[in-house]
Each structure stands twice: as structure tokens, then as C-alpha cells.
Amino acid sequence: MLPHQLLYYITDRSQFPGDEPTRRRLLLKKISQAAEAGVDYIQLREKDLPSRELEALAGDAIRVMREAQLQAGSRKRRIALLLNSRTDIAAAVGADGVHLRSDDISPAEVRRILAHSSSTGAPASPMISISCHTPEQVQQAQLAGADLALFAPVFEKRNSPLVHAAGLEALRRACQHKIPVFAMGGVTLENASACLEAGAAGIAGIRLFQENPMSDVVRQLRRP
């Protein structure tokens, strides 16, 4: 494995038990744990929230991330927070970037919007990741100027058995392009090493991080 295996945690508060305030509290706790453990990227993917509530949650996420990193000290790298498809909210809260769907606006358009944003918190050099489902889409993401590609699903997902898995060979072809590719979809602690051997720069996921102790996930994925 690489000396520093890149890890990308995607949030989904609906997976936590309890009412809405409880789920948000548990989500922020998980985000804090991710920051303390040294995850590289966190994508806030709470697509059902109204804009005002999502903006408030994003602000809280940034706060707990920074607090956790201050407590961890210089041992941990700064973590990037990306907003799922919401360039406007990324600009408003000073997030590090945006994650785009494969059929979303272009990275160039995201950078144009952020460059002309009236928000003083808008990132000068935003990080942009894109969802990709084929090696060809990864190549398109690279040519469009994205920073990261999330390739999914690599394996069959237990909650989506009818979704066709791309497989390791497709992942291997996707990783031939000059953009960091993250393996996602059905990735577990047991099969993650196969993704890395196929050339993935890192591992992305929701359940992988949310259903296991964060420090254990990070330690096992980065184990030599």
C-alpha cells in the first residue's frame, strides 16, 4: 500500500438512528472522528436538506473538523470538505470544494462561479471531484479539469443488487488516466487492497466509514 493511502468519506445522516436532531449530532460526531483520524476528504452529501439547513450543517461540519484537527495537532493533514453539487453553499461557508455528478455542470463552470462569488469564504483554488462509472468518464473528468474521480460501483452493493458492478478490470483501465481515481461501491476492508492493486489512488465510501469505528477503518486501510 501507499505510505499515505487517500481516504474519502461521504456522509449520509439517514443511516444513523433517531430523530433529525439526533442524526445530525451523530453525523457531526462522525465527521469529527474522521478529521481526527486523518481522512483526506469529506463529502457532505445530504441532498434532501433545504438550502438554509444544508448551509448551517456545512458550517457546523467545518467547525468540528477544524476543532478536531487542532486537537490532533501537526500529526494530521488538513482535511478538505466538499459539498455535493452545491457550489453556492460551498462558496457561502468557505468549503474546500465541490463534488459533481457525471451529468453535472463542468469543473470550469464551478471555478467560474466561485471566482465571481461575493462570499469572502469562497475557496481560491477549489477541489473538484466527479462521479464516474466508466473508464471513458474518468478520461472526460481529467480533460475537464477535475482534481479527483470517484469510480463506482466497483463491486456489487448489498443494498443495490440490480446495479451492475464495473469490476476490477474496469477500475484498472480507469486508473490509467492522469487523475487520482478513488474506488467506491461495495468496497470493504477485505477487498480494498484489490482496488489499490488495480491502481486506485484511494478508497471512497459511505457505509465503510459510517458503520465501523473511524479510527479502525483508517488504520486498517493504511496498514502496510
FENLIN-V964636 format. One record per residue. RES is the residue in one letter. PSI is psi in whole degrees, 0 to 359 (NA if undefined). OMEGA is omega in whole degrees, -180 to 180 (999 if undefined). BURIAL is 1 if it has 16 or more other C-alpha atoms within 10 Angstrom, else 0. Layout:
res=RES psi=PSI omega=OMEGA burial=BURIAL
res=RES psi=PSI omega=OMEGA burial=BURIAL
This chain:
res=M psi=159 omega=178 burial=0
res=L psi=154 omega=179 burial=0
res=P psi=325 omega=178 burial=0
res=H psi=93 omega=-179 burial=0
res=Q psi=125 omega=-178 burial=1
res=L psi=136 omega=-177 burial=1
res=L psi=139 omega=-171 burial=1
res=Y psi=106 omega=-178 burial=1
res=Y psi=128 omega=179 burial=1
res=I psi=129 omega=-173 burial=1
res=T psi=153 omega=172 burial=1
res=D psi=93 omega=-175 burial=1
res=R psi=341 omega=-179 burial=1
res=S psi=344 omega=179 burial=0
res=Q psi=348 omega=-180 burial=0
res=F psi=151 omega=-180 burial=1
res=P psi=165 omega=174 burial=0
res=G psi=184 omega=179 burial=0
res=D psi=180 omega=-174 burial=0
res=E psi=313 omega=178 burial=0
res=P psi=322 omega=180 burial=0
res=T psi=316 omega=180 burial=0
res=R psi=320 omega=179 burial=1
res=R psi=320 omega=179 burial=1
res=R psi=318 omega=179 burial=0
res=L psi=324 omega=178 burial=1
res=L psi=314 omega=180 burial=1
res=L psi=325 omega=177 burial=1
res=K psi=319 omega=179 burial=0
res=K psi=321 omega=177 burial=1
res=I psi=318 omega=177 burial=1
res=S psi=317 omega=179 burial=1
res=Q psi=323 omega=178 burial=1
res=A psi=318 omega=179 burial=1
res=A psi=318 omega=-180 burial=1
res=E psi=324 omega=-178 burial=1
res=A psi=340 omega=177 burial=1
res=G psi=25 omega=171 burial=1
res=V psi=146 omega=-175 burial=1
res=D psi=322 omega=-176 burial=1
res=Y psi=143 omega=172 burial=1
res=I psi=124 omega=177 burial=1
res=Q psi=120 omega=177 burial=1
res=L psi=108 omega=-171 burial=1
res=R psi=58 omega=-180 burial=1
res=E psi=73 omega=-168 burial=1
res=K psi=342 omega=-176 burial=0
res=D psi=351 omega=-176 burial=0
res=L psi=139 omega=172 burial=0
res=P psi=158 omega=-174 burial=0
res=S psi=314 omega=-177 burial=0
res=R psi=319 omega=179 burial=0
res=E psi=323 omega=178 burial=0
res=L psi=320 omega=178 burial=1
res=E psi=318 omega=179 burial=1
res=A psi=319 omega=179 burial=0
res=L psi=320 omega=178 burial=1
res=A psi=319 omega=177 burial=1
res=G psi=319 omega=177 burial=1
res=D psi=321 omega=180 burial=0
res=A psi=316 omega=178 burial=1
res=I psi=319 omega=-179 burial=1
res=R psi=311 omega=-177 burial=0
res=V psi=329 omega=177 burial=1
res=M psi=313 omega=-178 burial=1
res=R psi=321 omega=178 burial=1
res=E psi=316 omega=-180 burial=0
res=A psi=322 omega=-180 burial=1
res=Q psi=327 omega=175 burial=1
res=L psi=319 omega=179 burial=0
res=Q psi=324 omega=180 burial=0
res=A psi=336 omega=179 burial=0
res=G psi=203 omega=-174 burial=0
res=S psi=356 omega=-179 burial=0
res=R psi=339 omega=-175 burial=0
res=K psi=145 omega=175 burial=1
res=R psi=157 omega=176 burial=0
res=R psi=135 omega=-177 burial=1
res=I psi=142 omega=180 burial=1
res=A psi=131 omega=174 burial=1
res=L psi=125 omega=178 burial=1
res=L psi=140 omega=177 burial=1
res=L psi=134 omega=180 burial=1
res=N psi=108 omega=173 burial=1
res=S psi=7 omega=-176 burial=1
res=R psi=82 omega=179 burial=1
res=T psi=324 omega=-178 burial=1
res=D psi=318 omega=-179 burial=1
res=I psi=325 omega=175 burial=1
res=A psi=318 omega=179 burial=1
res=A psi=319 omega=-175 burial=1
res=A psi=323 omega=-175 burial=1
res=V psi=355 omega=-179 burial=1
res=G psi=34 omega=175 burial=1
res=A psi=166 omega=-175 burial=1
res=D psi=343 omega=-179 burial=1
res=G psi=198 omega=-173 burial=1
res=V psi=143 omega=170 burial=1
res=H psi=136 omega=-177 burial=1
res=L psi=146 omega=170 burial=1
res=R psi=167 omega=179 burial=0
res=S psi=336 omega=-180 burial=1
res=D psi=21 omega=-176 burial=0
res=D psi=186 omega=174 burial=0
res=I psi=166 omega=-174 burial=0
res=S psi=157 omega=173 burial=1
res=P psi=323 omega=179 burial=1
res=A psi=321 omega=179 burial=0
res=E psi=321 omega=177 burial=0
res=V psi=313 omega=-178 burial=1
res=R psi=325 omega=178 burial=1
res=R psi=316 omega=-180 burial=0
res=I psi=315 omega=-178 burial=0
res=L psi=325 omega=179 burial=1
res=A psi=330 omega=-179 burial=1
res=H psi=10 omega=-180 burial=0
res=S psi=144 omega=177 burial=1
res=S psi=352 omega=-179 burial=0
res=S psi=131 omega=179 burial=1
res=T psi=346 omega=-179 burial=0
res=G psi=356 omega=-178 burial=0
res=A psi=132 omega=-178 burial=1
res=P psi=138 omega=180 burial=1
res=A psi=324 omega=179 burial=0
res=S psi=81 omega=-174 burial=0
res=P psi=145 omega=173 burial=1
res=M psi=132 omega=-178 burial=1
res=I psi=123 omega=174 burial=1
res=S psi=154 omega=-177 burial=1
res=I psi=139 omega=174 burial=1
res=S psi=132 omega=179 burial=1
res=C psi=145 omega=-178 burial=1
res=H psi=353 omega=178 burial=1
res=T psi=158 omega=175 burial=1
res=P psi=327 omega=180 burial=1
res=E psi=322 omega=177 burial=0
res=Q psi=327 omega=176 burial=1
res=V psi=317 omega=177 burial=1
res=Q psi=319 omega=179 burial=1
res=Q psi=321 omega=178 burial=1
res=A psi=319 omega=178 burial=1
res=Q psi=312 omega=-178 burial=1
res=L psi=331 omega=-180 burial=0
res=A psi=350 omega=177 burial=0
res=G psi=18 omega=176 burial=0
res=A psi=157 omega=179 burial=1
res=D psi=328 omega=-176 burial=1
res=L psi=150 omega=174 burial=1
res=A psi=130 omega=176 burial=1
res=L psi=110 omega=-174 burial=1
res=F psi=119 omega=-175 burial=1
res=A psi=157 omega=-9 burial=1
res=P psi=135 omega=178 burial=1
res=V psi=315 omega=-179 burial=1
res=F psi=164 omega=176 burial=1
res=E psi=134 omega=-179 burial=1
res=K psi=138 omega=-175 burial=1
res=R psi=332 omega=-179 burial=0
res=N psi=0 omega=179 burial=0
res=S psi=65 omega=-175 burial=0
res=P psi=341 omega=-179 burial=0
res=L psi=352 omega=178 burial=0
res=V psi=127 omega=-176 burial=0
res=H psi=128 omega=178 burial=0
res=A psi=136 omega=-179 burial=1
res=A psi=322 omega=178 burial=1
res=G psi=166 omega=-176 burial=0
res=L psi=327 omega=-180 burial=1
res=E psi=320 omega=176 burial=0
res=A psi=321 omega=176 burial=1
res=L psi=317 omega=-180 burial=1
res=R psi=318 omega=179 burial=1
res=R psi=321 omega=180 burial=0
res=A psi=326 omega=-177 burial=1
res=C psi=359 omega=177 burial=1
res=Q psi=345 omega=-178 burial=1
res=H psi=161 omega=-172 burial=1
res=K psi=60 omega=176 burial=0
res=I psi=138 omega=178 burial=1
res=P psi=127 omega=-179 burial=1
res=V psi=129 omega=178 burial=1
res=F psi=130 omega=177 burial=1
res=A psi=136 omega=-177 burial=1
res=M psi=153 omega=175 burial=1
res=G psi=99 omega=-179 burial=1
res=G psi=11 omega=-180 burial=1
res=V psi=132 omega=180 burial=1
res=T psi=175 omega=176 burial=1
res=L psi=335 omega=-178 burial=0
res=E psi=325 omega=-176 burial=0
res=N psi=2 omega=-179 burial=0
res=A psi=323 omega=-178 burial=1
res=S psi=328 omega=178 burial=1
res=A psi=325 omega=178 burial=0
res=C psi=320 omega=180 burial=1
res=L psi=322 omega=177 burial=1
res=E psi=333 omega=177 burial=0
res=A psi=352 omega=176 burial=1
res=G psi=2 omega=-180 burial=1
res=A psi=139 omega=178 burial=1
res=A psi=342 omega=-178 burial=1
res=G psi=182 omega=-178 burial=1
res=I psi=133 omega=176 burial=1
res=A psi=150 omega=178 burial=1
res=G psi=168 omega=175 burial=1
res=I psi=290 omega=-176 burial=1
res=R psi=322 omega=-179 burial=1
res=L psi=320 omega=-178 burial=1
res=F psi=325 omega=-174 burial=1
res=Q psi=334 omega=-176 burial=1
res=E psi=2 omega=-180 burial=0
res=N psi=155 omega=175 burial=0
res=P psi=128 omega=-173 burial=0
res=M psi=316 omega=-178 burial=1
res=S psi=325 omega=179 burial=1
res=D psi=318 omega=179 burial=0
res=V psi=312 omega=-179 burial=1
res=V psi=316 omega=-179 burial=1
res=R psi=317 omega=-178 burial=0
res=Q psi=323 omega=179 burial=0
res=L psi=335 omega=180 burial=1
res=R psi=10 omega=-179 burial=1
res=R psi=133 omega=179 burial=0
res=P psi=NA omega=999 burial=0
